[in-house]
């Protein structure tokens, strides 16, 4: 198909090539990321041998590897250059059956065009943050390990979590925590953070986590800053915007009969995927004020999963991260 190679953007704001190589080496020495619902993804994706599947969230290469083992070729994308470096090495044994690119899956169409490729035989997205990203304190995703308040999956992006917390208005923070974090105490947290940042700007993860814990206290095992951290991460990486654009870009390139599989880990993502697939699976639309149903101009999908597929008890026990996962699959008609 294509030669395996690593493409890196020329400027990173906080991680140069040496830092990426160091992080990739750390991944070599540990379990980078266990793919969730890997068997179910491959079975429901059902790629034809030799077909080109786009793995839009390659991460450590887990889903890419099982798809390659099933006989398909893969174009593997990821916005994290450290993940790309690791996956390139891990997947090198598959030779020209896999091509790896540093790119957000929302840009899949541009990558395909750049490679001179048209239709694809499948696509898969494993959304959210990888285990390694959470465990690496320097990335700033974890509220349990101190590090810079960063949260960028792609270090070439300019906006950081620190920028958001220290520069957004109180109303902007309140809406952000409520909409993306589904945080009931969003307004109170936003008000207190705006007051506190006047004295000391927020620069580190545990500094922010401790401040939120003092505002709303801890009830149960869940850290009170969890939903705020989720909201910041999603804002910094424009995760919902990327999902909307990426779904559109990928289904427009699917050949007839090819499928797209998406694994989501929280309700906001899953709702977008559910509605996106549903709205394109109705052949006709009907409204009370219409005399008769009308053809759906967006009709292009057939639902393969009427309800989301969830991990079994064994996978949930051996991989706790999988507990909230929901897999949805649709086919291009």
MIDO-713899 format. One record per residue (C-alpha): x, y, z; residue in one letter. Coordinates in Angstrom, 2 decimals, decimal comma. Each point is the difference from the previous one (the first is absolute). Layout:
<recs>
<rec px="X" py="Y" pz="Z" code="A"/>
...
</recs>
This chain:
<recs>
<rec px="0,00" py="0,00" pz="0,00" code="X"/>
<rec px="2,24" py="2,79" pz="1,34" code="X"/>
<rec px="3,29" py="0,24" pz="1,82" code="X"/>
<rec px="-0,02" py="0,37" pz="3,77" code="X"/>
<rec px="1,45" py="3,35" pz="0,97" code="X"/>
<rec px="-0,20" py="2,63" pz="2,70" code="X"/>
<rec px="-1,10" py="3,50" pz="-0,91" code="X"/>
<rec px="0,54" py="2,69" pz="2,64" code="X"/>
<rec px="-1,12" py="3,60" pz="0,00" code="X"/>
<rec px="2,97" py="2,38" pz="0,18" code="X"/>
<rec px="-0,88" py="2,01" pz="3,14" code="X"/>
<rec px="-1,05" py="-1,25" pz="3,42" code="X"/>
<rec px="-0,58" py="2,46" pz="2,79" code="X"/>
<rec px="1,00" py="-2,17" pz="2,96" code="X"/>
<rec px="1,37" py="-3,28" pz="-1,32" code="X"/>
<rec px="2,90" py="-0,16" pz="-2,45" code="X"/>
<rec px="1,00" py="-3,10" pz="-1,89" code="X"/>
<rec px="2,32" py="-1,10" pz="2,81" code="X"/>
<rec px="-2,85" py="0,18" pz="2,51" code="X"/>
<rec px="-2,25" py="-1,99" pz="-2,31" code="X"/>
<rec px="2,63" py="-2,69" pz="-0,47" code="X"/>
<rec px="0,51" py="-0,16" pz="3,77" code="X"/>
<rec px="-3,73" py="-0,38" pz="0,59" code="X"/>
<rec px="-0,25" py="-2,62" pz="-2,73" code="X"/>
<rec px="2,82" py="-1,95" pz="1,69" code="X"/>
<rec px="-1,92" py="0,12" pz="3,28" code="X"/>
<rec px="-2,94" py="-1,52" pz="-1,86" code="X"/>
<rec px="2,28" py="-2,78" pz="-1,23" code="X"/>
<rec px="0,76" py="-0,84" pz="3,61" code="X"/>
<rec px="-3,65" py="-0,21" pz="1,11" code="X"/>
<rec px="-3,46" py="-0,89" pz="-1,21" code="X"/>
<rec px="-0,93" py="3,04" pz="-2,06" code="X"/>
<rec px="-3,73" py="-0,45" pz="-0,47" code="X"/>
<rec px="-2,20" py="-3,07" pz="-0,05" code="X"/>
<rec px="-2,57" py="0,27" pz="-2,82" code="X"/>
<rec px="-3,58" py="-0,18" pz="1,23" code="X"/>
<rec px="-2,50" py="-2,37" pz="-1,65" code="X"/>
<rec px="2,68" py="-1,02" pz="-2,52" code="X"/>
<rec px="-1,62" py="-3,33" pz="-0,93" code="X"/>
<rec px="-3,44" py="1,58" pz="-0,37" code="X"/>
<rec px="1,39" py="2,86" pz="-2,08" code="X"/>
<rec px="1,61" py="-2,35" pz="-2,52" code="X"/>
<rec px="-2,98" py="-2,35" pz="-0,17" code="X"/>
<rec px="-2,52" py="2,79" pz="-0,58" code="X"/>
<rec px="2,27" py="2,02" pz="-2,28" code="X"/>
<rec px="0,43" py="-3,16" pz="-2,12" code="X"/>
<rec px="2,63" py="1,45" pz="-2,36" code="X"/>
<rec px="0,73" py="-1,80" pz="-3,24" code="X"/>
<rec px="3,53" py="-1,39" pz="-0,46" code="X"/>
<rec px="2,16" py="2,66" pz="-1,62" code="X"/>
<rec px="-2,52" py="2,78" pz="0,67" code="X"/>
<rec px="1,34" py="3,29" pz="1,37" code="X"/>
<rec px="-1,31" py="0,83" pz="3,49" code="X"/>
<rec px="0,63" py="3,37" pz="1,63" code="X"/>
<rec px="0,79" py="-0,23" pz="3,71" code="X"/>
<rec px="-0,56" py="3,63" pz="0,94" code="X"/>
<rec px="1,25" py="-0,39" pz="3,59" code="X"/>
<rec px="2,96" py="-2,34" pz="-0,29" code="X"/>
<rec px="1,40" py="0,58" pz="3,50" code="X"/>
<rec px="2,24" py="-2,93" pz="0,83" code="X"/>
<rec px="-1,10" py="-1,85" pz="-3,13" code="X"/>
<rec px="-2,24" py="-2,58" pz="1,70" code="X"/>
<rec px="-3,02" py="0,24" pz="-2,27" code="X"/>
<rec px="2,25" py="0,53" pz="-3,02" code="X"/>
<rec px="1,83" py="-3,23" pz="0,81" code="X"/>
<rec px="-3,10" py="-2,18" pz="0,27" code="X"/>
<rec px="-1,40" py="1,48" pz="-3,23" code="X"/>
<rec px="3,26" py="-0,80" pz="-1,78" code="X"/>
<rec px="-0,10" py="-3,52" pz="1,41" code="X"/>
<rec px="-3,50" py="-0,34" pz="-1,44" code="X"/>
<rec px="1,43" py="0,60" pz="-3,47" code="X"/>
<rec px="-0,77" py="3,67" pz="-0,72" code="X"/>
<rec px="2,52" py="2,79" pz="-0,63" code="X"/>
<rec px="-0,06" py="3,04" pz="2,28" code="X"/>
<rec px="0,58" py="3,72" pz="-0,16" code="X"/>
<rec px="0,66" py="0,82" pz="3,66" code="X"/>
<rec px="-0,45" py="3,59" pz="1,23" code="X"/>
<rec px="0,63" py="1,59" pz="3,37" code="X"/>
<rec px="0,41" py="3,58" pz="1,16" code="X"/>
<rec px="2,52" py="-0,96" pz="2,72" code="X"/>
<rec px="3,54" py="-0,13" pz="-1,46" code="X"/>
<rec px="1,22" py="-2,26" pz="2,83" code="X"/>
<rec px="-2,71" py="-2,54" pz="-0,84" code="X"/>
<rec px="0,93" py="0,19" pz="-3,67" code="X"/>
<rec px="3,66" py="-0,67" pz="0,81" code="X"/>
<rec px="-0,92" py="-3,01" pz="2,12" code="X"/>
<rec px="-2,55" py="-1,42" pz="-2,45" code="X"/>
<rec px="2,43" py="0,36" pz="-2,91" code="X"/>
<rec px="2,49" py="-2,26" pz="1,76" code="X"/>
<rec px="-2,63" py="-2,44" pz="1,25" code="X"/>
<rec px="-1,59" py="-0,45" pz="-3,42" code="X"/>
<rec px="3,19" py="-0,02" pz="-2,09" code="X"/>
<rec px="-0,20" py="-3,78" pz="-0,47" code="X"/>
<rec px="-3,11" py="0,47" pz="-2,18" code="X"/>
<rec px="2,08" py="1,87" pz="-2,56" code="X"/>
<rec px="-1,84" py="1,79" pz="-2,78" code="X"/>
<rec px="-3,41" py="-1,23" pz="1,20" code="X"/>
<rec px="-0,13" py="2,88" pz="2,49" code="X"/>
<rec px="0,63" py="3,71" pz="-0,33" code="X"/>
<rec px="0,26" py="2,23" pz="3,07" code="X"/>
<rec px="-0,67" py="3,73" pz="-0,01" code="X"/>
<rec px="0,02" py="2,74" pz="2,65" code="X"/>
<rec px="-3,43" py="1,55" pz="-0,48" code="X"/>
<rec px="-3,33" py="0,53" pz="1,71" code="X"/>
<rec px="-2,69" py="-2,28" pz="-1,43" code="X"/>
<rec px="-2,06" py="3,09" pz="-0,85" code="X"/>
<rec px="2,63" py="0,52" pz="-2,74" code="X"/>
<rec px="-0,32" py="-3,53" pz="-1,40" code="X"/>
<rec px="-1,23" py="1,24" pz="-3,38" code="X"/>
<rec px="3,08" py="2,20" pz="-0,47" code="X"/>
<rec px="2,32" py="-2,84" pz="0,95" code="X"/>
<rec px="-1,73" py="-2,36" pz="-2,43" code="X"/>
<rec px="0,15" py="2,62" pz="-2,75" code="X"/>
<rec px="3,69" py="0,54" pz="0,68" code="X"/>
<rec px="0,60" py="-3,71" pz="-0,47" code="X"/>
<rec px="-2,05" py="-0,08" pz="-3,18" code="X"/>
<rec px="-2,65" py="-2,23" pz="1,55" code="X"/>
<rec px="-3,75" py="0,16" pz="-0,56" code="X"/>
<rec px="-2,47" py="-2,39" pz="1,61" code="X"/>
<rec px="0,85" py="-2,07" pz="3,06" code="X"/>
<rec px="-1,17" py="-3,42" pz="1,17" code="X"/>
<rec px="-0,66" py="0,92" pz="3,62" code="X"/>
<rec px="0,77" py="2,35" pz="2,88" code="X"/>
<rec px="0,38" py="-0,27" pz="3,75" code="X"/>
<rec px="0,18" py="2,60" pz="2,78" code="X"/>
<rec px="0,94" py="-0,71" pz="3,63" code="X"/>
<rec px="-0,81" py="3,31" pz="1,69" code="X"/>
<rec px="1,31" py="1,55" pz="3,18" code="X"/>
<rec px="3,39" py="-0,04" pz="1,70" code="X"/>
<rec px="2,40" py="-2,93" pz="0,00" code="X"/>
<rec px="1,21" py="-1,60" pz="3,20" code="X"/>
<rec px="3,53" py="1,20" pz="-0,72" code="X"/>
<rec px="-1,11" py="3,61" pz="-0,40" code="X"/>
<rec px="-1,70" py="-0,17" pz="3,40" code="X"/>
<rec px="2,99" py="-1,62" pz="1,64" code="X"/>
<rec px="2,57" py="2,46" pz="-1,37" code="X"/>
<rec px="-0,13" py="2,93" pz="2,45" code="X"/>
<rec px="1,77" py="2,32" pz="-2,45" code="X"/>
<rec px="-3,01" py="-0,11" pz="-2,35" code="X"/>
<rec px="-2,23" py="1,54" pz="2,68" code="X"/>
<rec px="-3,03" py="-2,29" pz="-0,40" code="X"/>
<rec px="0,04" py="-1,56" pz="3,45" code="X"/>
<rec px="-1,27" py="1,69" pz="3,14" code="X"/>
<rec px="1,86" py="-2,58" pz="2,11" code="X"/>
<rec px="3,52" py="0,65" pz="-1,39" code="X"/>
<rec px="1,42" py="3,49" pz="0,12" code="X"/>
<rec px="1,10" py="1,56" pz="-3,25" code="X"/>
<rec px="-0,48" py="3,05" pz="-2,20" code="X"/>
<rec px="-3,63" py="0,89" pz="-0,64" code="X"/>
<rec px="0,27" py="-0,89" pz="-3,69" code="X"/>
<rec px="-2,40" py="-2,73" pz="-1,27" code="X"/>
<rec px="0,89" py="0,37" pz="-3,67" code="X"/>
<rec px="-0,16" py="-3,30" pz="-1,88" code="X"/>
<rec px="1,87" py="1,72" pz="-2,82" code="X"/>
<rec px="2,82" py="2,17" pz="1,42" code="X"/>
<rec px="-0,08" py="2,15" pz="-3,16" code="X"/>
<rec px="-3,33" py="1,47" pz="1,08" code="X"/>
<rec px="0,33" py="3,34" pz="1,76" code="X"/>
<rec px="-2,85" py="-0,07" pz="2,54" code="X"/>
<rec px="0,78" py="-1,69" pz="3,33" code="X"/>
<rec px="-2,16" py="-0,74" pz="3,03" code="X"/>
<rec px="1,91" py="2,70" pz="1,87" code="X"/>
<rec px="-1,00" py="2,52" pz="-2,67" code="X"/>
<rec px="-3,65" py="-0,96" pz="0,41" code="X"/>
<rec px="-0,07" py="0,13" pz="3,80" code="X"/>
<rec px="1,92" py="3,27" pz="0,23" code="X"/>
<rec px="-1,45" py="1,92" pz="-2,95" code="X"/>
<rec px="-3,62" py="-1,06" pz="-0,57" code="X"/>
<rec px="-2,63" py="2,19" pz="1,62" code="X"/>
<rec px="-2,03" py="-1,25" pz="2,95" code="X"/>
<rec px="-3,03" py="-0,51" pz="-2,25" code="X"/>
<rec px="2,06" py="-1,86" pz="-2,61" code="X"/>
<rec px="1,45" py="-2,31" pz="2,65" code="X"/>
<rec px="-3,41" py="-0,60" pz="1,53" code="X"/>
<rec px="-1,49" py="-0,99" pz="-3,36" code="X"/>
<rec px="3,03" py="-2,15" pz="-0,81" code="X"/>
<rec px="-0,15" py="-1,94" pz="3,27" code="X"/>
<rec px="-3,76" py="-0,46" pz="-0,31" code="X"/>
<rec px="-0,17" py="-0,99" pz="-3,69" code="X"/>
<rec px="3,16" py="-2,06" pz="-0,47" code="X"/>
<rec px="0,52" py="-1,16" pz="3,56" code="X"/>
<rec px="-3,67" py="-0,34" pz="0,96" code="X"/>
<rec px="1,07" py="1,47" pz="3,35" code="X"/>
<rec px="-2,94" py="1,00" pz="2,27" code="X"/>
<rec px="2,15" py="2,51" pz="1,93" code="X"/>
<rec px="1,35" py="1,62" pz="-3,16" code="X"/>
<rec px="-0,93" py="3,58" pz="0,89" code="X"/>
<rec px="1,40" py="-0,15" pz="3,52" code="X"/>
<rec px="3,24" py="-1,59" pz="-1,17" code="X"/>
<rec px="0,44" py="2,56" pz="-2,77" code="X"/>
<rec px="-0,61" py="2,91" pz="2,37" code="X"/>
<rec px="2,52" py="-1,25" pz="2,56" code="X"/>
<rec px="2,67" py="-0,80" pz="-2,58" code="X"/>
<rec px="-0,27" py="3,48" pz="-1,53" code="X"/>
<rec px="0,52" py="1,53" pz="3,45" code="X"/>
<rec px="2,93" py="-2,26" pz="0,85" code="X"/>
<rec px="1,83" py="0,53" pz="-3,29" code="X"/>
<rec px="0,25" py="3,73" pz="0,74" code="X"/>
<rec px="2,43" py="-0,86" pz="2,78" code="X"/>
<rec px="1,70" py="-3,05" pz="-1,47" code="X"/>
<rec px="-0,49" py="-1,24" pz="-3,59" code="X"/>
<rec px="-0,64" py="-3,71" pz="-0,41" code="X"/>
<rec px="3,03" py="-1,71" pz="-1,53" code="X"/>
<rec px="-0,01" py="-3,58" pz="1,34" code="X"/>
<rec px="-2,52" py="-2,82" pz="0,05" code="X"/>
<rec px="-0,03" py="-0,76" pz="3,70" code="X"/>
<rec px="-0,17" py="3,71" pz="0,82" code="X"/>
<rec px="-3,27" py="0,20" pz="-1,93" code="X"/>
<rec px="-1,29" py="-3,32" pz="1,33" code="X"/>
<rec px="0,64" py="1,07" pz="3,60" code="X"/>
<rec px="-1,76" py="3,34" pz="-0,58" code="X"/>
<rec px="-3,11" py="-1,73" pz="-1,37" code="X"/>
<rec px="0,01" py="-2,53" pz="2,84" code="X"/>
<rec px="-0,14" py="2,89" pz="2,48" code="X"/>
<rec px="-2,93" py="1,55" pz="-1,87" code="X"/>
<rec px="-2,32" py="-3,02" pz="-0,18" code="X"/>
<rec px="1,70" py="-2,54" pz="2,30" code="X"/>
<rec px="0,23" py="-3,72" pz="-0,61" code="X"/>
<rec px="-2,99" py="-2,34" pz="0,16" code="X"/>
<rec px="0,82" py="-3,63" pz="-0,64" code="X"/>
<rec px="2,93" py="-1,34" pz="-2,02" code="X"/>
<rec px="-0,34" py="2,31" pz="-3,01" code="X"/>
<rec px="2,28" py="3,03" pz="0,15" code="X"/>
<rec px="-2,08" py="3,23" pz="-0,07" code="X"/>
<rec px="2,19" py="1,43" pz="-2,78" code="X"/>
<rec px="-0,62" py="-2,89" pz="-2,40" code="X"/>
<rec px="-2,73" py="1,65" pz="-2,06" code="X"/>
<rec px="1,80" py="3,35" pz="-0,17" code="X"/>
<rec px="3,15" py="-1,73" pz="-1,27" code="X"/>
<rec px="-2,11" py="-1,81" pz="-2,62" code="X"/>
<rec px="-1,49" py="3,30" pz="-1,16" code="X"/>
<rec px="3,41" py="1,66" pz="-0,25" code="X"/>
<rec px="1,47" py="-2,90" pz="-1,99" code="X"/>
<rec px="-2,92" py="-0,02" pz="-2,42" code="X"/>
<rec px="0,23" py="3,77" pz="-0,48" code="X"/>
<rec px="3,76" py="0,03" pz="-0,54" code="X"/>
<rec px="-0,21" py="-2,74" pz="-2,64" code="X"/>
<rec px="-3,37" py="1,02" pz="-1,47" code="X"/>
<rec px="-1,02" py="-3,62" pz="0,36" code="X"/>
<rec px="-3,68" py="0,34" pz="-0,84" code="X"/>
<rec px="0,68" py="2,24" pz="-3,00" code="X"/>
<rec px="2,61" py="-2,45" pz="-1,26" code="X"/>
<rec px="-2,46" py="-2,87" pz="0,44" code="X"/>
<rec px="-2,74" py="1,70" pz="-2,02" code="X"/>
<rec px="2,41" py="0,92" pz="-2,80" code="X"/>
<rec px="1,81" py="-3,32" pz="0,09" code="X"/>
<rec px="-3,16" py="-2,08" pz="-0,27" code="X"/>
<rec px="-1,04" py="1,99" pz="-3,05" code="X"/>
<rec px="3,42" py="-0,24" pz="-1,62" code="X"/>
<rec px="0,23" py="-3,76" pz="0,50" code="X"/>
<rec px="-3,48" py="-1,09" pz="-1,08" code="X"/>
<rec px="0,31" py="2,11" pz="-3,14" code="X"/>
<rec px="3,00" py="-2,12" pz="-0,99" code="X"/>
<rec px="-1,48" py="-3,41" pz="0,83" code="X"/>
<rec px="-0,68" py="-2,19" pz="-3,00" code="X"/>
<rec px="-3,40" py="-1,70" pz="-0,23" code="X"/>
<rec px="-0,23" py="-2,81" pz="2,55" code="X"/>
<rec px="2,93" py="1,32" pz="2,08" code="X"/>
<rec px="-0,53" py="0,66" pz="3,69" code="X"/>
<rec px="1,04" py="2,49" pz="2,65" code="X"/>
<rec px="0,45" py="-1,04" pz="3,65" code="X"/>
<rec px="0,19" py="2,54" pz="2,84" code="X"/>
<rec px="0,85" py="-0,69" pz="3,64" code="X"/>
<rec px="-1,12" py="2,83" pz="2,32" code="X"/>
<rec px="0,62" py="0,32" pz="3,73" code="X"/>
<rec px="-2,46" py="2,60" pz="1,23" code="X"/>
<rec px="-3,51" py="1,11" pz="-0,74" code="X"/>
<rec px="0,81" py="3,15" pz="-1,98" code="X"/>
<rec px="2,09" py="-1,89" pz="-2,55" code="X"/>
<rec px="-2,37" py="-2,96" pz="-0,17" code="X"/>
<rec px="-2,98" py="2,31" pz="-0,52" code="X"/>
<rec px="1,70" py="1,68" pz="-2,96" code="X"/>
<rec px="0,83" py="-3,37" pz="-1,60" code="X"/>
<rec px="-3,48" py="-1,38" pz="0,67" code="X"/>
<rec px="-1,75" py="3,03" pz="-1,52" code="X"/>
<rec px="2,42" py="0,24" pz="-2,92" code="X"/>
<rec px="-0,58" py="-3,62" pz="-0,99" code="X"/>
<rec px="-3,76" py="0,14" pz="0,65" code="X"/>
<rec px="-0,60" py="3,18" pz="-2,01" code="X"/>
<rec px="1,69" py="-1,57" pz="-3,03" code="X"/>
<rec px="-1,73" py="-3,37" pz="0,28" code="X"/>
<rec px="-3,59" py="1,15" pz="-0,69" code="X"/>
<rec px="-0,98" py="-0,39" pz="-3,64" code="X"/>
<rec px="-2,96" py="2,31" pz="0,50" code="X"/>
<rec px="-0,81" py="2,86" pz="2,35" code="X"/>
<rec px="-3,46" py="0,80" pz="1,29" code="X"/>
<rec px="-1,52" py="2,91" pz="1,90" code="X"/>
<rec px="-3,57" py="0,59" pz="1,16" code="X"/>
<rec px="-0,38" py="3,04" pz="-2,26" code="X"/>
<rec px="1,09" py="-1,88" pz="-3,14" code="X"/>
<rec px="-2,66" py="-1,73" pz="-2,15" code="X"/>
<rec px="2,38" py="-2,94" pz="-0,61" code="X"/>
<rec px="3,52" py="-1,17" pz="0,96" code="X"/>
<rec px="2,86" py="1,51" pz="-1,96" code="X"/>
<rec px="3,33" py="-1,54" pz="-1,08" code="X"/>
<rec px="2,82" py="0,65" pz="2,45" code="X"/>
<rec px="2,76" py="1,90" pz="-1,86" code="X"/>
<rec px="2,58" py="-1,30" pz="2,51" code="X"/>
<rec px="-0,97" py="-3,68" pz="-0,33" code="X"/>
<rec px="3,23" py="-1,96" pz="-0,44" code="X"/>
<rec px="0,36" py="-2,41" pz="2,93" code="X"/>
<rec px="-1,44" py="-3,26" pz="1,28" code="X"/>
<rec px="0,23" py="-0,62" pz="3,72" code="X"/>
<rec px="1,93" py="-3,17" pz="0,86" code="X"/>
<rec px="-0,45" py="0,47" pz="3,75" code="X"/>
<rec px="-3,48" py="1,10" pz="1,01" code="X"/>
<rec px="1,32" py="0,30" pz="3,57" code="X"/>
<rec px="3,60" py="0,62" pz="1,06" code="X"/>
<rec px="2,23" py="-2,99" pz="0,64" code="X"/>
<rec px="1,60" py="0,05" pz="3,44" code="X"/>
<rec px="2,96" py="-1,95" pz="1,41" code="X"/>
<rec px="-0,67" py="-3,32" pz="1,67" code="X"/>
<rec px="0,69" py="-0,68" pz="3,67" code="X"/>
<rec px="3,41" py="-1,50" pz="-0,70" code="X"/>
<rec px="1,25" py="3,02" pz="-1,95" code="X"/>
<rec px="-1,36" py="2,39" pz="2,60" code="X"/>
<rec px="1,79" py="-1,94" pz="2,71" code="X"/>
<rec px="3,35" py="-0,18" pz="-1,79" code="X"/>
<rec px="-0,19" py="3,50" pz="-1,51" code="X"/>
<rec px="-1,91" py="2,38" pz="2,32" code="X"/>
<rec px="0,26" py="2,81" pz="-2,57" code="X"/>
<rec px="-2,40" py="-1,93" pz="-2,22" code="X"/>
<rec px="-2,94" py="0,20" pz="2,42" code="X"/>
<rec px="-1,54" py="3,10" pz="-1,53" code="X"/>
<rec px="0,70" py="-0,95" pz="-3,63" code="X"/>
<rec px="-2,78" py="-0,15" pz="-2,58" code="X"/>
<rec px="0,55" py="-1,24" pz="-3,54" code="X"/>
<rec px="-2,26" py="1,05" pz="-2,89" code="X"/>
<rec px="0,37" py="-1,16" pz="-3,59" code="X"/>
<rec px="-1,64" py="1,16" pz="-3,23" code="X"/>
<rec px="0,35" py="-1,05" pz="-3,66" code="X"/>
<rec px="0,12" py="2,19" pz="-3,09" code="X"/>
<rec px="-2,88" py="-0,91" pz="-2,31" code="X"/>
</recs>
